[in-house]
């Protein structure tokens, strides 16, 4: 397995011949056909990327993300026209924003002042969480690897190559000992996170990461951080029953993807039950 300490995002995601956890989750949630569709950038994805980058590499964050400071232009518009209800919809505002965006370099993305404040509040909540700090105390490690990219070089028994990029990896004597995964959310309560856990198939993500990095699944931790006030943070792990089920399902999905690699046509048409009546 090849390890990259600073592989750029675009290069990592261009490794199309390597199966990722996102691909595995999309196959599980829908179909191989759906998983093959490219993911278009969205405000939510940009925010998540900015949050992760801020948490892990402040220099990289300031290189890639530029805060659009619009308070003064809004203040000026309201000063000239105090009765206006939507200053961001005015010609002056749009012109100012367009000029700002045109000044950016190709590798840079825009985030708002509100999102910047939100990310800073989330970071503060995360660093003060006692459960997360307990994880650092429970494990012996001599290195923290943030956003390292792990890429396999030989096909496995399914004929597949893999890539994985954990948010944070605790390493001791060159051996991974624990994985920490940041999750932004609206509600970090156990009830709400359990819903997200199954909806977004976080169980398969953990199984994939742990299988690739040879880390026991009970050493995988989700750090759920609310992206709205009061920015609560909660830490979750996986019970034994869920671990066994996820690893079993992962193996089944990898076999399915391996079969598709050998013969794409039958499995590239959508859901298996798309031409039948399904009774619920």
SULNORPE-V423051 format. One record per backbone hydrogen bond with DSSP energy under -0.5 kcal/mol. CO is the residue of the C=O (numbers start at 0). NH is the residue of the N-H. Records with the same first field share a line. If there is no record, write none. Layout:
CO=NH + NH
//
This chain:
1=150
3=148
7=11
8=12
9=13
11=14
13=15
14=17
16=160
18=162
19=23
20=24
21=25
22=26
23=27
24=28
25=29 + 30
30=34
31=35
33=36
37=39
41=45
42=46
43=47
44=48
45=49
46=50
47=51
48=52
49=53
50=54
51=55
52=56
56=60
57=61
58=62
59=63
60=64
63=108
65=110
66=68
67=69 + 112
69=73
70=74
71=75
72=76
73=77
74=78
75=79
76=80
80=83
85=88
86=89
89=93
90=94
91=95
92=96
93=97
94=98
95=99
96=100
97=101
98=102
99=102
100=103
104=107
108=65
110=67
111=115
112=116
113=117
114=118
115=119
116=120
117=121
118=122
119=123
120=124
121=125
122=126
123=127
125=128
128=132
129=133
130=134
131=135
132=136
133=137
134=138
138=140
142=144 + 170
143=145
144=168
148=3 + 150
149=163
150=1
155=158
159=155
160=18
161=151
163=149
165=146
166=146
167=179
168=144 + 170
169=176 + 177
170=141 + 142
171=174
174=171
177=169
178=220
179=167
180=222
182=224
184=226
188=192
189=193
190=194
191=195
192=196
193=197
194=198
195=199
196=201 + 202
200=204
201=205
202=206
203=207
204=208
205=209
206=210
207=211
208=212
209=213 + 214
215=218
216=219
218=178
220=180
221=223 + 235
222=182 + 224
223=233
224=184
227=230
231=225
233=223
235=221
238=242
239=243
240=244
241=245
242=246
243=247
244=248
245=249
246=250
247=251
248=252
249=253
250=254
251=255
252=256
253=257
254=258
255=259
256=260
257=261
258=262
262=266
263=267
264=267
270=273
272=275
276=278
//
